[in-house]
């Protein structure tokens, strides 16, 4: 990859981001499509200054990861689609200094379910752990896909209740006994929080999806108990595909992007 004064800059902002696979995915896509672009990871301590930097330096687009998916909205000029509906952003386009927020998490999650795992949420009972930016996007998207029921559990009950009102879901307290009892009666468990969890109620009838690809324990336990599992790098791939297409207007090389993760032993 040759980088010079004409190279267009994209990236990811968050804290921490050193673990992120997004640079390898996007840089592989740029090289494959012959685009003179580079994608960098920016560990952000001051979000306001970071957004000013995006404007001032002419960074053409960024992904947004924890903990800024909601906070970033106050620094943007416009929200589109799902981002406007749920109040969470994971993709920004810099259009001549106008910063426009999108959210590709929900669609990326549903594409992951359909294309990589052949799983549908229609008529299924779903337990969603977490109520942050990613959980909002996933919850909003699955609520539009005719689930039988969505149950939300989060360490901060108030946030769980806010999300539940948005997507017509119910909530339960964040304690192991309640979660175990609830899990025994659902079809799908989706974890969105960066904590390694383990539940005794998991069995072969469950589909367990952990979107946090640095987590390992939950999926290992699920596999040992015969459950079908979904890995977070699959969602990462599809949300990256959507971001790439929003930024460039070109069709993303999905399988090339997938192979870039495979080379890292992640998918």
Residue frames relative to the residue before (quaternion, step in Angstrom):
aa qw qx qy qz dx dy dz
X 1.0000 0.0000 0.0000 0.0000 0.00 0.00 0.00
X 0.1959 -0.7752 0.5915 0.1039 3.57 -0.74 1.08
X 0.1050 -0.7946 0.5971 0.0332 3.58 -0.82 1.01
X 0.1163 0.7835 -0.6031 0.0945 3.57 -0.82 1.00
X 0.7842 -0.3523 0.2273 0.4575 3.59 -1.27 -0.23
X 0.6682 0.5026 -0.3019 0.4580 3.58 1.22 -0.38
X 0.5040 0.6796 -0.4121 0.3380 3.57 1.26 -0.29
X 0.3434 -0.7374 0.5519 0.1837 3.56 -0.90 1.00
X 0.2757 -0.7966 0.5266 0.1097 3.54 -0.93 0.98
X 0.0078 -0.7458 0.6658 -0.0209 3.53 -1.06 0.97
X 0.0442 0.8380 -0.5435 0.0223 3.58 -1.17 0.13
X 0.3868 -0.6668 0.5700 0.2843 3.51 -1.36 -0.32
X 0.1394 -0.7748 0.6117 0.0787 3.56 -1.03 0.83
X 0.3038 0.7222 -0.5750 0.2357 3.55 -1.03 0.86
X 0.1599 -0.7697 0.6035 0.1333 3.55 -1.29 -0.20
X 0.4984 -0.3720 -0.7565 0.2023 1.53 -0.82 2.40
X 0.2142 -0.7741 0.5763 0.1507 3.58 -1.29 0.27
X 0.4195 0.7408 -0.4580 0.2559 3.61 1.23 -0.04
X 0.6605 0.5072 -0.3003 0.4650 3.59 1.21 -0.49
X 0.4839 0.7352 -0.4021 0.2521 3.58 1.25 -0.41
X 0.3169 -0.7358 0.5727 0.1737 3.55 -1.06 0.86
X 0.4368 0.7391 -0.4358 0.2702 3.59 1.25 -0.17
X 0.6357 0.5316 -0.3647 0.4246 3.67 0.88 -0.71
X 0.6770 0.4786 -0.3102 0.4652 3.61 0.87 -0.87
X 0.6385 0.5312 -0.3320 0.4470 3.59 1.00 -0.77
X 0.7446 0.4224 -0.2373 0.4593 3.58 0.72 -1.06
X 0.6506 0.5061 -0.3356 0.4559 3.60 0.94 -0.75
X 0.6060 0.5326 -0.3470 0.4783 3.58 1.11 -0.64
X 0.6597 0.5079 -0.3033 0.4634 3.58 0.98 -0.86
X 0.6403 0.5229 -0.3269 0.4580 3.58 0.97 -0.83
X 0.6716 0.4932 -0.3018 0.4633 3.58 0.89 -0.90
X 0.6652 0.5245 -0.3053 0.4349 3.57 0.94 -0.88
X 0.7414 0.3895 -0.2134 0.5031 3.58 1.06 -0.76
X 0.4991 -0.6982 0.4014 0.3197 3.59 1.27 0.08
X 0.4254 0.7061 -0.4641 0.3241 3.57 1.21 0.44
X 0.3816 -0.7152 0.5415 0.2228 3.57 -0.98 0.89
X 0.3848 0.7019 -0.4820 0.3564 3.55 0.46 1.30
X 0.1194 -0.7619 0.6307 0.0865 3.53 -1.29 0.45
X 0.2100 -0.7712 0.5944 0.0885 3.56 -1.12 0.79
X 0.0722 -0.8240 0.5612 -0.0312 3.56 -0.69 1.18
X 0.3775 -0.6938 0.5624 0.2447 3.57 -1.26 0.44
X 0.1014 -0.7998 0.5914 0.0181 3.56 -0.80 1.07
X 0.2288 -0.7627 0.5920 0.1244 3.57 -0.57 1.17
X 0.1538 -0.8492 0.5048 0.0208 3.56 -0.32 1.31
X 0.1643 -0.7746 0.6047 0.0854 3.55 -0.95 0.95
X 0.7700 0.1837 -0.1042 0.6020 3.58 1.13 -0.65
X 0.3206 -0.8009 0.4741 0.1760 3.58 -0.19 1.30
X 0.6280 0.5484 -0.3420 0.4335 3.59 0.94 -0.84
X 0.6782 0.4823 -0.2836 0.4765 3.56 0.93 -0.91
X 0.6304 0.5455 -0.3304 0.4426 3.57 1.05 -0.79
X 0.6705 0.4839 -0.3012 0.4749 3.59 0.95 -0.86
X 0.6156 0.5234 -0.3433 0.4787 3.57 1.06 -0.70
X 0.6372 0.5353 -0.3180 0.4542 3.57 1.08 -0.74
X 0.6136 0.5451 -0.3395 0.4595 3.57 1.06 -0.76
X 0.6634 0.4879 -0.2950 0.4846 3.56 0.97 -0.88
X 0.7284 0.4826 -0.2511 0.4166 3.54 0.74 -1.13
X 0.7435 0.4027 -0.2158 0.4884 3.58 1.02 -0.80
X 0.4469 -0.7195 0.4361 0.3039 3.56 1.25 -0.16
X 0.2269 0.7432 -0.5806 0.2431 3.57 1.02 0.78
X 0.3802 -0.8001 0.4240 0.1884 3.57 -0.56 1.17
X 0.8079 -0.0992 0.0657 0.5771 3.57 1.17 -0.39
X 0.0428 -0.7896 0.6114 0.0300 3.54 -1.17 0.60
X 0.3598 -0.6310 0.6271 0.2813 3.46 -1.39 0.35
X 0.2370 -0.7552 0.5972 0.1296 3.56 -1.19 0.60
X 0.0368 -0.7963 0.6037 0.0044 3.56 -0.81 1.00
X 0.7684 -0.3630 0.2477 0.4653 3.56 -1.33 0.04
X 0.6633 -0.1987 -0.7116 -0.1190 1.53 -2.07 1.43
X 0.4974 0.7395 -0.3427 0.2972 3.60 1.22 0.41
X 0.4007 0.7688 -0.4523 0.2092 3.63 1.20 -0.06
X 0.7192 0.3762 -0.2379 0.5336 3.57 1.12 -0.59
X 0.6540 0.5491 -0.3085 0.4191 3.57 0.91 -0.96
X 0.6329 0.5816 -0.3362 0.3849 3.59 1.01 -0.79
X 0.5337 0.6731 -0.3978 0.3222 3.58 1.13 -0.59
X 0.6575 0.5391 -0.3210 0.4172 3.61 0.95 -0.82
X 0.7014 0.4488 -0.2685 0.4843 3.61 1.23 -0.30
X 0.6048 0.5730 -0.3473 0.4304 3.59 1.28 0.00
X 0.5015 -0.6710 0.4696 0.2788 3.56 -1.26 0.43
X 0.8112 0.0057 0.0573 0.5819 3.57 1.09 -0.67
X 0.1967 -0.7517 0.6159 0.1302 3.56 -1.21 0.59
X 0.1710 -0.7898 0.5837 0.0794 3.54 -1.08 0.75
X 0.8799 0.1308 -0.0668 0.4519 3.53 -1.29 0.55
X 0.8653 -0.0310 0.0584 0.4968 3.50 -0.96 -1.01
X 0.6008 0.5699 -0.3643 0.4260 3.60 1.04 -0.74
X 0.6634 0.5025 -0.2939 0.4701 3.57 1.01 -0.83
X 0.6610 0.5283 -0.3006 0.4401 3.56 1.03 -0.82
X 0.8191 0.3055 -0.1238 0.4695 3.58 0.82 -0.99
X 0.4057 -0.7313 0.4686 0.2847 3.59 1.19 -0.32
X 0.6369 0.4449 -0.3641 0.5137 3.56 0.92 0.96
X 0.1464 -0.8050 0.5744 0.0252 3.56 -0.94 0.96
X 0.0264 -0.7975 0.6010 0.0456 3.58 -1.00 0.76
X 0.7566 0.2512 -0.1713 0.5789 3.60 1.29 0.00
X 0.0804 -0.7896 0.6081 0.0157 3.55 -0.94 0.96
X 0.1559 -0.7450 0.6411 0.0984 3.54 -1.10 0.82
X 0.2396 -0.7413 0.6126 0.1332 3.55 -0.97 0.96
X 0.0149 -0.8137 0.5787 -0.0523 3.56 -0.26 1.29
X 0.8017 -0.2634 0.1130 0.5245 3.56 -0.03 1.37
X 0.7615 -0.3687 0.1816 0.5011 3.56 0.96 0.91
X 0.6039 0.5091 -0.3563 0.4992 3.58 1.30 -0.11
X 0.1985 -0.8067 0.5490 0.0916 3.58 -0.57 1.15
X 0.0841 -0.8139 0.5743 -0.0261 3.54 -0.60 1.26
X 0.2539 -0.8055 0.5252 0.1039 3.55 -0.76 1.09
X 0.0640 -0.7704 0.6344 0.0059 3.54 -1.07 0.90
X 0.1865 -0.7507 0.6066 0.1837 3.54 -1.30 0.03
X 0.1172 -0.8182 0.5623 0.0238 3.56 -0.66 1.15
X 0.4240 0.7417 -0.4438 0.2703 3.60 1.27 -0.06
X 0.6966 0.4940 -0.2897 0.4322 3.58 0.77 -1.04
X 0.6795 0.4689 -0.2843 0.4875 3.56 0.87 -0.95
X 0.6315 0.5340 -0.3285 0.4563 3.57 1.03 -0.78
X 0.6405 0.5235 -0.3179 0.4633 3.57 1.03 -0.80
X 0.6854 0.4818 -0.2937 0.4601 3.59 0.84 -0.94
X 0.6386 0.5097 -0.3305 0.4724 3.59 1.02 -0.72
X 0.6096 0.5448 -0.3406 0.4643 3.56 1.08 -0.71
X 0.6527 0.5160 -0.3131 0.4579 3.58 0.88 -0.93
X 0.7260 0.4595 -0.2438 0.4498 3.55 0.80 -1.06
X 0.7914 0.3877 -0.1853 0.4349 3.57 0.69 -1.10
X 0.7645 0.3526 -0.2044 0.4994 3.60 1.03 -0.69
X 0.8156 0.2571 -0.1158 0.5053 3.60 1.04 -0.66
X 0.3100 -0.7813 0.4892 0.2328 3.61 1.29 -0.13
X 0.4275 0.6754 -0.4650 0.3806 3.54 0.97 0.98
X 0.1525 -0.7704 0.6142 0.0775 3.57 -1.01 0.89
X 0.3676 -0.7247 0.5356 0.2297 3.58 -1.09 0.69
X 0.4421 0.7107 -0.4527 0.3074 3.60 1.25 -0.16
X 0.8557 0.0572 -0.1023 0.5040 3.55 -0.91 1.09
X 0.5423 0.6097 -0.4079 0.4097 3.60 1.20 0.43
X 0.3797 -0.6717 0.5817 0.2574 3.54 -1.23 0.57
X 0.0937 -0.8369 0.5384 -0.0287 3.54 -0.65 1.17
X 0.1711 -0.7499 0.6315 0.0977 3.55 -1.01 0.90
X 0.1137 -0.8042 0.5833 0.0082 3.55 -0.62 1.20
X 0.1635 -0.7896 0.5868 0.0741 3.58 -0.66 1.11
X 0.7326 0.3459 -0.2968 0.5056 3.55 -0.64 1.20
X 0.0929 -0.7942 0.5987 0.0464 3.56 -1.24 0.49
X 0.3967 0.7199 -0.4725 0.3180 3.58 1.18 0.57
X 0.8175 -0.2842 0.1794 0.4677 3.54 -1.30 -0.30
X 0.6847 0.4697 -0.2935 0.4737 3.59 0.86 -0.90
X 0.6449 0.5222 -0.3210 0.4565 3.59 0.99 -0.83
X 0.6120 0.5486 -0.3463 0.4524 3.58 1.04 -0.74
X 0.6874 0.4903 -0.2807 0.4565 3.54 0.86 -1.00
X 0.6723 0.4839 -0.2940 0.4769 3.57 0.90 -0.91
X 0.6608 0.5176 -0.3071 0.4484 3.57 0.89 -0.94
X 0.6550 0.5145 -0.3048 0.4619 3.56 0.95 -0.93
X 0.6826 0.4959 -0.2893 0.4522 3.58 0.92 -0.90
X 0.7049 0.4420 -0.2932 0.4709 3.60 0.83 -0.86
X 0.5880 0.5729 -0.3789 0.4272 3.60 1.14 -0.50
X 0.6651 0.4842 -0.2936 0.4868 3.59 1.23 -0.47
X 0.6740 0.5191 -0.2708 0.4504 3.57 1.32 -0.13
X 0.5618 -0.6814 0.3374 0.3259 3.56 1.20 0.69
X 0.1644 0.7742 -0.5918 0.1530 3.61 0.67 1.02
X 0.5650 -0.5782 0.4486 0.3812 3.58 -1.19 0.37
X 0.7799 -0.1440 0.1425 0.5922 3.58 1.01 -0.88
X 0.1352 -0.7493 0.6395 0.1063 3.54 -1.19 0.65
X 0.0880 -0.7789 0.6208 0.0136 3.55 -0.87 1.03
X 0.1648 -0.8112 0.5586 0.0528 3.57 -0.78 1.05
X 0.0154 -0.7657 0.6430 0.0120 3.54 -1.05 0.84
X 0.0850 0.7905 -0.5969 0.1078 3.56 -0.89 0.97
X 0.6090 -0.5755 0.3938 0.3779 3.56 -1.11 0.67
X 0.7246 0.2995 -0.2017 0.5869 3.60 1.06 -0.74
X 0.3602 -0.7814 0.4673 0.2035 3.57 -0.24 1.29
X 0.6067 0.5796 -0.3578 0.4099 3.59 1.02 -0.77
X 0.6655 0.4928 -0.3063 0.4696 3.60 0.94 -0.84
X 0.6177 0.5382 -0.3383 0.4629 3.58 1.06 -0.74
X 0.6742 0.4969 -0.2928 0.4614 3.56 0.95 -0.89
X 0.6197 0.5393 -0.3406 0.4573 3.59 1.06 -0.71
X 0.6740 0.4735 -0.2894 0.4877 3.57 0.94 -0.88
X 0.6236 0.5521 -0.3385 0.4378 3.57 1.00 -0.80
X 0.6477 0.5075 -0.3231 0.4675 3.59 0.98 -0.78
X 0.6430 0.5475 -0.3158 0.4325 3.57 1.03 -0.80
X 0.8171 0.2392 -0.0956 0.5158 3.59 0.92 -0.89
X 0.4800 -0.6993 0.4157 0.3283 3.59 1.28 0.38
X 0.3891 0.6983 -0.4903 0.3471 3.55 0.85 1.05
X 0.3984 -0.6641 0.5597 0.2949 3.55 -1.34 -0.10
X 0.2921 -0.7529 0.5618 0.1796 3.58 -1.27 0.27
X 0.1341 -0.7474 0.6402 0.1161 3.52 -1.33 0.37
X 0.6094 -0.5572 0.4043 0.3935 3.62 -1.18 0.41
X 0.4511 -0.6741 0.5173 0.2729 3.55 -1.19 0.62
X 0.4443 0.6231 -0.5503 0.3340 3.55 0.01 1.32
X 0.6524 -0.5892 0.3157 0.3570 3.54 -1.06 0.81
X 0.6558 0.5256 -0.3299 0.4299 3.60 0.88 -0.87
X 0.6771 0.4904 -0.2942 0.4631 3.58 0.89 -0.95
X 0.6549 0.5029 -0.3137 0.4689 3.57 0.96 -0.85
X 0.6328 0.5309 -0.3299 0.4570 3.61 0.97 -0.83
X 0.6753 0.4947 -0.2956 0.4602 3.58 0.89 -0.94
X 0.6651 0.4967 -0.2973 0.4718 3.57 0.98 -0.83
X 0.6459 0.5490 -0.3147 0.4270 3.55 0.94 -0.92
X 0.6246 0.5639 -0.3448 0.4160 3.58 1.01 -0.71
X 0.7537 0.3714 -0.1978 0.5049 3.58 1.25 -0.41
X 0.6282 0.5061 -0.3627 0.4666 3.61 1.16 0.37
X 0.5024 -0.6596 0.4815 0.2841 3.54 -1.35 0.30
X 0.8093 0.1574 -0.0238 0.5654 3.54 1.00 -0.92
X 0.1182 -0.7526 0.6437 0.0732 3.55 -1.05 0.86
X 0.0575 -0.7810 0.6218 0.0131 3.57 -0.89 0.99
X 0.1171 -0.7916 0.5968 0.0591 3.57 -0.68 1.08
X 0.0892 -0.8135 0.5742 0.0252 3.57 -0.91 0.96
X 0.6259 0.5489 -0.3461 0.4325 3.62 1.21 0.04
X 0.4903 -0.7058 0.4367 0.2660 3.63 -1.02 0.82
X 0.4691 0.6247 -0.4719 0.4086 3.53 0.75 1.13
X 0.4115 -0.6914 0.5320 0.2638 3.58 -0.97 0.83
X 0.0821 -0.8154 0.5727 -0.0196 3.55 -0.57 1.23
X 0.0475 -0.7760 0.6276 0.0410 3.55 -1.28 0.39
X 0.0397 -0.8151 0.5777 -0.0154 3.58 -0.88 0.97
X 0.4426 -0.7129 0.4890 0.2384 3.56 -0.95 0.94
X 0.6279 0.5788 -0.3286 0.4035 3.60 1.20 -0.47
X 0.4819 0.6723 -0.4428 0.3461 3.60 1.22 -0.18
X 0.0646 0.7932 -0.6031 0.0537 3.57 -0.96 0.89
X 0.7579 -0.4330 0.2620 0.4117 3.56 -1.31 0.07
X 0.6142 0.5586 -0.3521 0.4323 3.61 1.22 -0.26
X 0.6199 0.5863 -0.3274 0.4058 3.58 1.26 -0.35
X 0.1894 -0.6775 0.6844 0.1916 3.48 -1.45 0.34
X 0.1018 -0.8154 0.5699 -0.0028 3.57 -0.58 1.21
X 0.0172 -0.8071 0.5891 -0.0352 3.57 -0.65 1.12
X 0.0660 -0.7724 0.6314 0.0192 3.59 -0.77 1.08
X 0.2800 -0.7980 0.5081 0.1630 3.60 -0.39 1.19
X 0.6129 0.5366 -0.3511 0.4616 3.62 1.24 -0.37
X 0.2332 -0.8452 0.4622 0.1327 3.57 -0.03 1.27
X 0.5883 0.5365 -0.3896 0.4629 3.60 1.24 0.03
X 0.5429 0.5733 -0.4049 0.4611 3.59 1.29 -0.17
X 0.1233 -0.8144 0.5636 0.0626 3.60 -1.04 0.68
X 0.6322 0.6115 -0.3422 0.3305 3.57 0.94 -0.92
X 0.6733 0.5274 -0.3218 0.4062 3.61 0.73 -1.03
X 0.7077 0.4493 -0.2762 0.4702 3.59 0.82 -0.93
X 0.6110 0.5378 -0.3572 0.4581 3.60 1.05 -0.63
X 0.6465 0.5053 -0.3093 0.4806 3.58 0.98 -0.87
X 0.6556 0.5245 -0.3086 0.4471 3.58 0.93 -0.93
X 0.6530 0.5105 -0.3128 0.4638 3.59 0.93 -0.88
X 0.6664 0.5122 -0.2997 0.4514 3.56 0.95 -0.88
X 0.7095 0.4240 -0.2490 0.5048 3.56 1.20 -0.55
X 0.6039 -0.6250 0.3337 0.3652 3.57 1.26 0.27
X 0.4682 0.6775 -0.4468 0.3493 3.58 1.25 0.17
X 0.4590 -0.6219 0.5463 0.3226 3.55 -1.24 0.45
X 0.1377 -0.8248 0.5462 0.0502 3.61 -0.90 0.84
X 0.2038 -0.7412 0.6260 0.1311 3.51 -1.32 0.51
X 0.2710 -0.7989 0.5230 0.1212 3.57 -0.86 0.99
X 0.6035 -0.6362 0.3679 0.3094 3.54 -1.02 0.91
X 0.5946 0.5760 -0.3819 0.4109 3.59 1.09 -0.53
X 0.5769 0.5741 -0.3811 0.4386 3.59 1.17 -0.44
X 0.6525 0.4817 -0.2997 0.5024 3.58 0.97 -0.83
X 0.6125 0.5538 -0.3383 0.4513 3.58 1.02 -0.84
X 0.6418 0.5360 -0.3206 0.4450 3.57 0.95 -0.89
X 0.7453 0.4293 -0.2515 0.4438 3.58 0.69 -1.04
X 0.6326 0.4910 -0.3593 0.4792 3.62 1.03 -0.58
X 0.6099 0.5389 -0.3441 0.4682 3.59 1.16 -0.61
X 0.6081 0.5552 -0.3393 0.4547 3.57 1.04 -0.79
X 0.6820 0.4828 -0.2869 0.4686 3.57 0.89 -0.95
X 0.6348 0.5246 -0.3249 0.4651 3.60 0.98 -0.84
X 0.6369 0.5413 -0.3178 0.4476 3.58 0.91 -0.97
X 0.7009 0.4705 -0.2698 0.4633 3.58 0.87 -0.94
X 0.6112 0.5306 -0.3474 0.4735 3.60 1.11 -0.62
X 0.6993 0.4841 -0.2703 0.4512 3.59 0.91 -0.92
X 0.8205 0.3250 -0.1251 0.4533 3.55 0.78 -1.04
X 0.3558 -0.7318 0.5022 0.2927 3.57 1.14 -0.57
X 0.6228 0.5194 -0.3382 0.4775 3.57 1.29 0.24
X 0.5661 -0.5922 0.4498 0.3556 3.55 -1.21 0.54
X 0.4150 -0.7264 0.4948 0.2351 3.58 -0.80 1.00
X 0.4062 -0.6957 0.5337 0.2572 3.59 -1.05 0.75
X 0.2271 -0.8501 0.4553 0.1355 3.55 0.43 1.28
X 0.7245 0.4499 -0.2802 0.4407 3.58 0.69 -1.01
X 0.6001 0.5349 -0.3581 0.4750 3.59 1.13 -0.58
X 0.6503 0.5065 -0.3058 0.4765 3.56 1.00 -0.84
X 0.6293 0.5297 -0.3299 0.4633 3.57 1.04 -0.78
X 0.6675 0.5117 -0.3033 0.4479 3.57 0.91 -0.90
X 0.5929 0.5672 -0.3731 0.4331 3.59 1.12 -0.60
X 0.6522 0.4749 -0.3078 0.5043 3.58 1.14 -0.61
X 0.6185 0.5635 -0.3404 0.4290 3.57 0.98 -0.85
X 0.6312 0.5448 -0.3279 0.4441 3.56 1.04 -0.79
X 0.6814 0.4478 -0.2775 0.5080 3.56 1.23 -0.52
X 0.4968 -0.6968 0.3993 0.3290 3.58 1.33 0.11
X 0.5082 0.6964 -0.3845 0.3300 3.56 1.17 0.47
X 0.8156 0.2003 -0.0909 0.5352 3.65 1.06 -0.52
